[in-house]
Amino acid sequence: SSAVVVVAGDEEEDDDEDDDDDEDDGLWLVGGASNVGCAVLRQEGFTNEELAELSAEIDPNSDSPLSYYPLTKKGERFPIADSAKQPVLTPKPDDRKEYLHAILQGIGDVERDGFRILGELGASPADPTIVWSCGGGSKNDMWISMRERRLREEGHQGGVEVRRAKNTEASYGAALLAAASFED
């Protein structure tokens, strides 16, 4: 799965000094998790070696002509809630590089749509400025570049950057949030 989380701030100042909910300095987390993710790469038989080799051959500045919604099975949660949503992985080209390009572009497009939906629902800022990448996909420099370019082209014009997180374990952020909840 893929998670899109925005550290959002309150646009309106709260002048109620008795409000105990302001301990977070007006910051809050908003997001969603898609069933689309890199697990589809394993399902389609890509090995780590093949991913590295083919990714090195893909130009992150070019778009695939294919439009995929790379679910591993039926059902989506975010950015659209559709329990009947079917995976879209066709047409399947004979060239594995082209197939990988389209899958990674499709995963990135779900991320882009997730940020768009969060902005439309009122997340502030409406557009991300920095996207921290973790999990297995964060090891792929080409995909980081592709995601950054597509986010910029699709209306996130505020100079968005996609960066590799210092700790790329997918569970690291959740552990930090859990630890922070115990602070006084």
Secondary structure, DSSP 8 states (H G I E B T S, - for coil): -EEEEEEEE-SS----TT-GGGGGTTEEEEEEEES-STHHHHHTT--HHHHHHHHHHS-TTS--S---B--SSS-B-SSS-BTT---B--S--S-HHHHHHHHHHHHHHHHHHHHHHHHHTT-SSSS-SEEEE-SGGGG-HHHHHHHHHHHHHTT-TTT-EEEE-SS--TTHHHHHHHHHTT--
